[in-house]
Amino acid sequence: MDLTYPPEAEAYRHEVATWLEENLPAGWFEPDFTMTPEQRKAFVASWTERLYAGGWICAGWPTEYGGKGLDLMRQVVVNEEFARANAPMRADFFGDTLVGPTLLQWGTEEQKARFIPGILRGEIAWCQGFSEPDAGSDLASLSTSAVLDGDEWVINGQKVWTTQAQHADYVFLLTRTDPAAPKHAGISYLLVPMHQPGIEVRPITQVDGTAEFNEVFFTDARCPAENVVGGVNNGWKVAMTTLGFERGSSATTSYRRFLREWESIVAEAHRVGRTDDRLVRDALVRAWSKVKIMQVNGYRSLTDGLRGTHDAARLGACNKMFWSEAHREVTNLAIDILGMAGQVLTGSSDPDPGAGAGPRRGRADYPVSELQGSFFFSRSETIWGGTAEIQRNIVGERVLGLPKEPPAA
């Protein structure tokens, strides 16, 4: 790894830091800075507009499509300075991070002109239609079908664990368009409007009453023929590109949320008088060491991207498996430290929307604290984005050169 940033990247760091100082609320950088709920609401409402006006939303995209055309190192610097200032970046994961970059790489000029401006302005909400009840980790086994009928695709099937489907305007959907082809070869990647007859969204309610993800049923739903991305029956390659965009310029900053959470767990250990317990101290030190490993792994991924050594799949599998399992362990530790008090819901029903390490937020009828919310969310992290078991297969086969796992009988 080369941890020396080029001079032009360091010079750009000053530009980003100056913009943040000029645009964040007065007093933001003071240690005792707080906002009332009304001030926070006003800030959240106006901040996206400031980011858009400053060109910071999707700043790595080409200038002709609304970005700043930043190279990878400048994108890294942007993420680092926003993280250092604890300033929120627009969190439209599906649009900004997944389907937008996919369109830039695979989309036609007509598709880019139609969808990219809406993604940048936050006018189109997206969801991802990949997983199915019988095709989760084995995604290529999907059975949702699309049949061409004139100038439209007619779609039938079911998707599951579809996050934010109840709010989405479009779904980027994997469908089988050639049932006679080998399973990886007969898949297409469609951009399907959600607000139409034939699409039913059923929220999956969890124990705390929230329902972030859903089942989605397609019954003769329709999609314009020109909404195929990357060509008919080429959807597997396009989808692998989409999944690859989950990592990149955030490589050197993603560990920070785990570090902040570790610091809050240490503070709780002090508060409840557990820091004299040798077992607790040992567990806290081991958790800290894993956060540092995440930081180093981030630099390894960045180095791979800069050198173009194309080791991202193997690094990604190792990193995903490591951080997701480490996070589950440290949230277990947090609940252990809290003891029986950890079973009592002590959170606010109106928490800071920028706080915490996961999207599990308090509700009026189920007010989890930040650590409790993170504990709940960490249960899912070894599943979404590729289960820990699948990541181990990838590491075994691609890193260690072991024989492929035999197919199920």
Secondary structure by P-SEA (a helix, b strand, c coil): ccccccaaaaaaaaaaaaaaaaccccccccccccccaaaaaaaaacaaaaaaaacccccccccccccccccaaaaaaaaaaaaaacccccccccccccaaaaaaccccaaaaaccaaaaaaccbbbbbcccccccccccccccbbbbbcccbbbbbbccccccccccccccbbbbbccccccccccbbbbbcccccccbbbbbbccccccccbbbbbbccbbbbcccccccccaaaaaaaaaaaacccccccccaaaaaaaaaaaaaaaaaacccccaaaaaaaaaaaaaaaaaaaaaaaaaaaaaacccaaaaaaaaaaaaaaaaaaaaaaaaaaaacccccccccccccccccccccccccccccccaaaaaaaaaaacccccccaaaaaaaaaacccccccccccc
